[in-house]
Amino acid sequence: MNELQVVGGQTEYTDRNGRAVFLRSAHLSDGEAIWRWRQDMNLDFMRATSSPTLEEHMAWMAAALKSPDRRLYILEETVVTIEGAPCRKSLGHLRLDVVGDGVGSVSSLLAPEARGRGLGVTALMSIEKPARDAGLRILIAEIHVGNSAALRASVAAGYTETDRIGDFAQIVRELYPQAIVSTENPEHPT
Ligand SMILES: CC(C)(COP(=O)(O)OP(=O)(O)OC[C@H]1O[C@@H](n2cnc3c(N)ncnc32)[C@H](O)[C@@H]1OP(=O)(O)O)[C@@H](O)C(=O)NCCC(=O)NCCS
């Protein structure tokens, strides 16, 4: 069963495979990794017709981090180093843009090595808590019709296709209030 906990300001999410992942705000220092993951994405699936240089991407990211309507996140898991010490490993990036009253636009990008492990669904579900906290009631996304993994992951995460514009499916997820177990204030779960 899925479970959400807020621990030390980070959202910990146990996905349908019993795997714990963490969602944290992105920093500028995550910018290069995000740019590299993006290089490994099928350009046909993007709205943009060209790939930004690292410098262009970093300038975009610096501006995005300052924007009140844009939130950037990093999804992480705990791995154990060769020395046996636990450490966090980045799995991917999520972007949440406020695009209207109560409406957010979501986009997800997993690191190439994290793809195909069922984490696409986990990533989309993990964004729901911060989206609700931001007062959003509806999440939308645009997915290229050829992007089978993204389409299947979004259906599994509860999104439905409402429209199709050109080669892009418009998908929507309605957010309902959800009980959150907060370890920071267990007396008063939100
Ligand atoms: C799209 C993305 C988030 C999906 O996450 P993922 O972890 O790779 O996908 P999952 O392992 O969760 O698989 C989701 C479904 O797609 C299927 N799938 C996975 N890879 C696939 C592929 N290459 N082709 C077709 N189906 C695929 C899985 O079998 C699964 O189907 P099921 O739920 O019916 O079993 C990830 O691949 C990614 O970041 N891609 C690059 C960026 C991108 O395309 N983002 C989406 C645009 S917003």
Ligand as a Chemical Component Dictionary entry (heavy atoms), coordinates in Angstrom:
data_LIG
# 
_chem_comp.id                   LIG 
_chem_comp.type                 NON-POLYMER 
_chem_comp.pdbx_formal_charge   0 
_chem_comp.three_letter_code    LIG 
# 
loop_
_chem_comp_atom.comp_id 
_chem_comp_atom.atom_id 
_chem_comp_atom.alt_atom_id 
_chem_comp_atom.type_symbol 
_chem_comp_atom.charge 
_chem_comp_atom.model_Cartn_x 
_chem_comp_atom.model_Cartn_y 
_chem_comp_atom.model_Cartn_z 
_chem_comp_atom.pdbx_ordinal 
LIG C1  C1  C 0 8.537  8.591  -19.362 1  
LIG C2  C2  C 0 9.189  8.050  -18.107 2  
LIG C3  C3  C 0 8.969  9.036  -16.964 3  
LIG C4  C4  C 0 8.467  6.710  -17.786 4  
LIG O1  O1  O 0 9.048  6.156  -16.650 5  
LIG P1  P1  P 0 9.647  4.659  -16.656 6  
LIG O2  O2  O 0 10.024 4.377  -15.249 7  
LIG O3  O3  O 0 10.684 4.532  -17.698 8  
LIG O4  O4  O 0 8.429  3.803  -17.060 9  
LIG P2  P2  P 0 7.856  2.632  -16.185 10 
LIG O5  O5  O 0 8.943  1.628  -15.922 11 
LIG O6  O6  O 0 7.111  3.229  -15.040 12 
LIG O7  O7  O 0 6.858  1.979  -17.196 13 
LIG C5  C5  C 0 5.564  2.518  -17.417 14 
LIG C6  C6  C 0 4.858  1.620  -18.396 15 
LIG O8  O8  O 0 5.448  1.788  -19.689 16 
LIG C7  C7  C 0 5.976  0.553  -20.131 17 
LIG N1  N1  N 0 7.251  0.871  -20.741 18 
LIG C8  C8  C 0 8.422  1.158  -20.126 19 
LIG N2  N2  N 0 9.363  1.468  -21.034 20 
LIG C9  C9  C 0 8.755  1.364  -22.246 21 
LIG C10 C10 C 0 9.177  1.585  -23.579 22 
LIG N3  N3  N 0 10.419 1.961  -23.867 23 
LIG N4  N4  N 0 8.268  1.414  -24.564 24 
LIG C11 C11 C 0 6.997  1.041  -24.295 25 
LIG N5  N5  N 0 6.525  0.848  -23.041 26 
LIG C12 C12 C 0 7.404  1.008  -22.044 27 
LIG C13 C13 C 0 6.097  -0.334 -18.914 28 
LIG O9  O9  O 0 5.986  -1.706 -19.215 29 
LIG C14 C14 C 0 4.950  0.151  -18.079 30 
LIG O10 O10 O 0 3.752  -0.398 -18.554 31 
LIG P3  P3  P 0 2.741  -1.158 -17.577 32 
LIG O11 O11 O 0 2.431  -0.166 -16.466 33 
LIG O12 O12 O 0 1.581  -1.455 -18.422 34 
LIG O13 O13 O 0 3.505  -2.338 -17.089 35 
LIG C15 C15 C 0 10.715 7.795  -18.291 36 
LIG O14 O14 O 0 10.922 6.770  -19.240 37 
LIG C16 C16 C 0 11.448 9.041  -18.745 38 
LIG O15 O15 O 0 11.838 9.845  -17.912 39 
LIG N6  N6  N 0 11.616 9.218  -20.075 40 
LIG C17 C17 C 0 12.293 10.397 -20.620 41 
LIG C18 C18 C 0 11.500 11.687 -20.358 42 
LIG C19 C19 C 0 10.061 11.622 -20.808 43 
LIG O16 O16 O 0 9.727  11.045 -21.841 44 
LIG N7  N7  N 0 9.173  12.247 -20.024 45 
LIG C20 C20 C 0 7.754  12.277 -20.281 46 
LIG C21 C21 C 0 7.331  13.548 -20.883 47 
LIG S1  S1  S 0 6.672  14.630 -19.640 48 
# 
loop_
_chem_comp_bond.comp_id 
_chem_comp_bond.atom_id_1 
_chem_comp_bond.atom_id_2 
_chem_comp_bond.value_order 
_chem_comp_bond.pdbx_ordinal 
LIG C1  C2  SING 1  
LIG C2  C3  SING 2  
LIG C2  C4  SING 3  
LIG C2  C15 SING 4  
LIG C4  O1  SING 5  
LIG O1  P1  SING 6  
LIG P1  O2  DOUB 7  
LIG P1  O3  SING 8  
LIG P1  O4  SING 9  
LIG O4  P2  SING 10 
LIG P2  O5  DOUB 11 
LIG P2  O6  SING 12 
LIG P2  O7  SING 13 
LIG O7  C5  SING 14 
LIG C5  C6  SING 15 
LIG C6  O8  SING 16 
LIG C6  C14 SING 17 
LIG O8  C7  SING 18 
LIG C7  N1  SING 19 
LIG C7  C13 SING 20 
LIG N1  C8  SING 21 
LIG N1  C12 SING 22 
LIG C8  N2  DOUB 23 
LIG N2  C9  SING 24 
LIG C9  C10 SING 25 
LIG C9  C12 DOUB 26 
LIG C10 N3  SING 27 
LIG C10 N4  DOUB 28 
LIG N4  C11 SING 29 
LIG C11 N5  DOUB 30 
LIG N5  C12 SING 31 
LIG C13 O9  SING 32 
LIG C13 C14 SING 33 
LIG C14 O10 SING 34 
LIG O10 P3  SING 35 
LIG P3  O11 DOUB 36 
LIG P3  O12 SING 37 
LIG P3  O13 SING 38 
LIG C15 O14 SING 39 
LIG C15 C16 SING 40 
LIG C16 O15 DOUB 41 
LIG C16 N6  SING 42 
LIG N6  C17 SING 43 
LIG C17 C18 SING 44 
LIG C18 C19 SING 45 
LIG C19 O16 DOUB 46 
LIG C19 N7  SING 47 
LIG N7  C20 SING 48 
LIG C20 C21 SING 49 
LIG C21 S1  SING 50 
# 
